[in-house]
Amino acid sequence: MELSIEVLKDRQFLHDFRCGVPAMDRFIQDGLYLSVLHHYCQAYIVKLRKEVIALFALSFDSLDLDEDDKNDLMTGISVADTPLLTENYKEIFLSKPHYPALEIAYLAVDERYSRQGWGRVIIEAIADKAQT
C-alpha cells in the first residue's frame, strides 16, 4: 500500500473533491481553505499512489479533566488507555487541570473509496504520528 500524507498546499483539487455528503462537499469546496488561512486548522491530503483519496484537518485543542475523569483514567475504567506515567511525573500529571490534545477537525474520504476502510486507516496513521 503506497499511502502518503501531505500538507495541503494546492487548493485547486478541492473544487473537484466529493465525499458524497453534500454539506461536507460544499464546505470542502468553499470553506475549508478559509479555515486553514485563518489558522483554525491545518489541512492534509491523503494519496494512494498519486491519487488523492481523502483529506483531513487537524487543530489543537485541550481536555479539561475533573477529579472523577482522572480517577476513571488512572483506574482503567475510562475507555481511553491508561497513561504511561513514571512515578516522579504522576503527581505533576494529575495536578494539571488542562491537557493538550490534537483534534481531527475534518475527515473526508473520496466517494469512490468510501466504505473500504480508508477512514480507519487514516485515523490510525494520524494517531501513530501523534504519538511519535
Backbone torsions as a table, in degrees:
resi	resn	phi	psi	omega
1	MET	NA	120.8	-178.6
2	GLU	-102.3	68.5	-178.8
3	LEU	-93.5	132.7	176.6
4	SER	-133.4	149.9	179.1
5	ILE	-121.4	128.9	-177.5
6	GLU	-133.9	149.8	173.3
7	VAL	-64.0	137.5	177.2
8	LEU	-67.9	115.7	178.6
9	LYS	-112.7	-37.6	-177.7
10	ASP	-110.2	111.0	-177.0
11	ARG	-80.9	-0.2	-176.6
12	GLN	-56.3	-42.5	-176.4
13	PHE	-68.7	-17.2	-178.7
14	LEU	-60.8	-30.7	-177.4
15	HIS	-66.0	-25.7	-178.5
16	ASP	-103.8	-4.4	-176.5
17	PHE	-72.0	135.1	178.1
18	ARG	-136.4	122.7	174.5
19	CYS	-99.8	-11.8	178.5
20	GLY	97.3	-3.2	175.2
21	VAL	-107.9	107.0	-171.5
22	PRO	-51.2	-44.4	-178.8
23	ALA	-65.1	-40.2	178.6
24	MET	-68.9	-40.6	177.4
25	ASP	-58.8	-44.3	179.0
26	ARG	-61.7	-43.1	179.4
27	PHE	-63.0	-45.9	-179.4
28	ILE	-60.2	-43.1	-176.3
29	GLN	-75.0	-31.1	-173.1
30	ASP	-115.8	-24.0	-171.0
31	GLY	-122.1	-22.2	-175.1
32	LEU	-60.4	-45.9	-176.7
33	TYR	-64.6	-33.3	175.3
34	LEU	-62.7	-38.8	177.2
35	SER	-62.2	-37.8	177.5
36	VAL	-68.1	-46.7	-179.1
37	LEU	-60.0	-33.4	-179.0
38	HIS	-93.4	14.3	173.1
39	HIS	62.6	25.7	173.9
40	TYR	-73.7	-34.4	-177.0
41	CYS	-155.3	170.7	172.1
42	GLN	-117.0	127.9	-176.7
43	ALA	-98.5	148.6	-179.3
44	TYR	-134.1	150.9	172.4
45	ILE	-111.5	149.9	178.5
46	VAL	-116.1	125.8	-179.3
47	LYS	-115.1	140.6	170.0
48	LEU	-110.0	113.9	-167.1
49	ARG	59.3	-110.4	179.2
50	LYS	-115.5	3.7	-177.0
51	GLU	-97.2	132.7	177.0
52	VAL	-73.8	120.7	-179.3
53	ILE	-111.9	-13.2	-178.1
54	ALA	-163.6	166.9	171.1
55	LEU	-144.9	155.5	176.1
56	PHE	-150.0	164.9	177.6
57	ALA	-134.3	141.7	178.7
58	LEU	-116.8	145.4	173.6
59	SER	-139.8	156.1	178.2
60	PHE	-83.2	145.8	-178.0
61	ASP	-147.7	-174.4	173.3
62	SER	-146.5	154.1	175.8
63	LEU	-106.5	135.8	174.6
64	ASP	-108.2	112.6	-177.4
65	LEU	-110.5	127.8	174.3
66	ASP	-88.0	-179.4	-176.1
67	GLU	-61.3	-39.1	178.2
68	ASP	-63.1	-42.6	178.1
69	ASP	-60.4	-44.2	-179.1
70	LYS	-64.6	-41.6	178.1
71	ASN	-63.0	-44.2	178.1
72	ASP	-60.7	-41.3	-179.5
73	LEU	-65.5	-45.2	-175.6
74	MET	-74.9	-27.6	-179.0
75	THR	-90.5	-7.2	178.9
76	GLY	89.2	4.0	178.4
77	ILE	-71.4	-33.0	-179.4
78	SER	-65.5	153.6	176.7
79	VAL	-74.6	-15.6	177.3
80	ALA	-78.2	154.5	176.5
81	ASP	-65.5	143.7	174.7
82	THR	-67.0	128.7	-178.4
83	PRO	-64.5	143.6	177.4
84	LEU	-87.4	100.6	-175.2
85	LEU	-118.0	138.2	171.9
86	THR	-75.7	157.4	-178.7
87	GLU	-59.3	-38.0	-177.6
88	ASN	-75.8	-13.3	178.1
89	TYR	-103.0	-17.5	-176.0
90	LYS	-56.1	-45.9	-179.0
91	GLU	-64.1	-41.3	178.4
92	ILE	-63.3	-46.6	-179.3
93	PHE	-58.9	-47.5	-176.3
94	LEU	-71.7	-18.1	-179.8
95	SER	-83.9	-11.8	-177.8
96	LYS	-77.5	139.2	176.2
97	PRO	-87.3	-23.1	-176.5
98	HIS	-129.0	146.1	-179.2
99	TYR	-130.2	131.8	179.8
100	PRO	-64.4	146.2	-179.6
101	ALA	-143.4	155.7	174.7
102	LEU	-112.8	124.3	-176.8
103	GLU	-106.3	133.9	169.8
104	ILE	-82.0	100.7	-174.9
105	ALA	-72.9	-38.6	180.0
106	TYR	-145.7	146.4	173.3
107	LEU	-150.0	124.2	179.0
108	ALA	-139.8	133.9	177.3
109	VAL	-106.5	135.7	177.4
110	ASP	-51.5	136.2	-175.1
111	GLU	-58.8	-24.8	177.6
112	ARG	-72.0	-16.6	-178.8
113	TYR	-114.4	6.7	-177.2
114	SER	-69.8	156.0	178.1
115	ARG	60.5	30.8	177.2
116	GLN	-120.3	8.2	177.6
117	GLY	90.1	4.7	-177.5
118	TRP	-67.9	-34.6	177.9
119	GLY	-58.6	-45.8	178.8
120	ARG	-63.1	-43.7	179.3
121	VAL	-60.1	-42.7	-179.0
122	ILE	-67.3	-43.9	178.6
123	ILE	-61.2	-42.3	177.9
124	GLU	-63.6	-38.9	178.3
125	ALA	-65.3	-40.8	177.8
126	ILE	-63.3	-46.4	-179.6
127	ALA	-62.4	-42.9	178.3
128	ASP	-60.8	-45.3	-179.2
129	LYS	-65.0	-39.9	-179.0
130	ALA	-66.2	-27.1	-177.3
131	GLN	-90.6	-2.6	179.7
132	THR	-107.4	NA	NA
